[in-house]
Amino acid sequence: MDDQKFQSAADYAIDLLQRKLLPAFTYHSVDHTLEVVSQCGRLAELEGINEERRNLLLLAAYFHEVGLTEISKTDLDAFEAGRSVHEQKAVEVAREVLPRYGFGPEELETITRLIMATKWGHRPSDVLEQIISDADMSSLGQTTDQFMHISEILLAELRAFGNEIEEVDWYEDQKELVGTYTFHTASAHSLFDANKLLNTAAVQSHLDVLRSQ
């Protein structure tokens, strides 16, 4: 893959997010996209993915949240409706934009398939889908300080869009998610499982503090 067309497409995605993503997206921000890109690169190297397939994977990561730019107001109904289809919206953007940079039908098919692999509940069908799914959920296996910070800003995001979730309920949900979520690739298990156990304990400790107040 030509380096220039890769970089131009990646730059387009980041510019779109910077221009149109609402500030209320404190978690699903440009930083999140760049973290998913970074983790995709890390996992792809560990899984032995060749450069051509790796670049398609990275472009899917760059574009996987651009559908959220369709949400234009901090209204709960609009947020929930937009969030439920944002992967498909991202695919629509990719299909419109990427041919301008010289991406062909086969490349486009792979990129859009990988974008859809980030949809919650999707069951990955190959190693590339496994990698992008693991990268998107890698926050569960970050250090405890990082994980707790991410939990805070995701709660802040939900509240900014009108979700009145209580803090105790939120962290109960987080404890269940961290405790039950299973990564797909051997590399993600190696990198993240130990921290995931520590984070489950940290959430429980935080819940104990909240309930004692």
DACOR-V71096 format. One record per backbone hydrogen bond with DSSP energy under -0.5 kcal/mol. NH is the residue of the N-H (numbers start at 1). CO is the residue of the C=O. E is the energy in kcal/mol with one decimal. If there is no record, write none. Layout:
# DACOR-V71096
NH|CO|E  NH|CO|E
This chain:
# DACOR-V71096
6|2|-1.9  7|3|-2.6  8|4|-2.6  9|5|-2.0  10|6|-2.5  11|7|-2.8  12|8|-1.9  13|9|-1.9  14|10|-2.1  15|11|-2.7  16|12|-2.5  17|13|-2.2  18|14|-2.6  19|15|-2.2  20|16|-2.5  21|17|-1.9  25|22|-2.0  26|24|-2.2  29|27|-2.8  33|29|-1.8  34|30|-2.7  35|31|-2.1  36|32|-2.5  37|33|-2.5  38|34|-2.3  39|35|-2.6  40|36|-2.5  41|37|-2.3  42|38|-2.2  43|39|-2.8  44|40|-2.7  45|41|-1.9  46|42|-1.9  47|43|-2.3  48|45|-1.1  49|44|-2.7  54|50|-2.6  55|51|-2.4  56|52|-1.5  57|53|-2.2  58|54|-2.6  59|55|-2.2  60|56|-1.9  61|57|-1.9  62|58|-2.4  63|59|-1.9  64|60|-1.1  66|63|-1.5  68|65|-2.0  69|66|-1.6  70|67|-1.6  71|68|-1.6  72|70|-0.7  75|73|-1.9  79|75|-3.0  80|76|-2.8  81|77|-2.4  82|78|-2.7  83|79|-3.0  84|80|-1.6  85|81|-0.6  85|82|-0.9  86|83|-0.8  89|85|-2.2  90|86|-2.2  91|87|-2.1  92|88|-2.0  93|89|-2.1  94|90|-2.6  95|91|-2.8  96|92|-1.6  97|93|-2.8  98|94|-2.3  100|97|-1.6  101|97|-0.5  101|98|-1.5  102|99|-1.4  103|98|-1.6  108|104|-2.7  109|105|-2.4  110|106|-1.9  111|107|-2.5  112|108|-2.6  113|109|-2.0  114|110|-2.1  115|111|-2.0  116|112|-2.1  117|113|-1.0  118|115|-1.7  119|116|-1.5  122|119|-2.1  124|122|-0.7  130|126|-2.1  131|127|-2.5  132|128|-2.2  133|129|-2.0  134|130|-2.6  135|131|-2.8  136|132|-2.1  137|133|-1.3  138|135|-1.1  140|137|-1.8  141|138|-1.8  142|139|-1.3  147|143|-3.1  148|144|-2.8  149|145|-1.9  150|146|-2.6  151|147|-2.4  152|148|-2.0  153|149|-2.4  154|150|-2.1  155|151|-2.0  156|152|-2.4  157|153|-1.9  158|154|-2.3  159|155|-2.4  160|156|-2.2  161|157|-1.2  162|159|-1.9  163|158|-2.3  164|162|-0.5  170|166|-2.4  171|167|-2.4  172|168|-1.8  173|169|-2.1  174|170|-2.3  175|171|-2.3  176|172|-2.0  177|173|-2.5  178|174|-2.8  179|175|-2.1  180|176|-1.6  181|177|-2.4  189|185|-2.0  190|186|-2.2  191|187|-2.2  192|188|-2.9  193|189|-1.7  196|192|-2.2  197|193|-1.7  198|194|-1.7  199|195|-2.7  200|196|-1.8  201|197|-1.7  202|198|-2.0  203|199|-2.4  204|200|-1.9  205|201|-2.2  206|202|-2.3  207|203|-2.5  208|204|-2.2  209|205|-1.9  210|206|-2.5  211|207|-2.4  212|208|-1.0  213|209|-0.6  213|210|-0.8
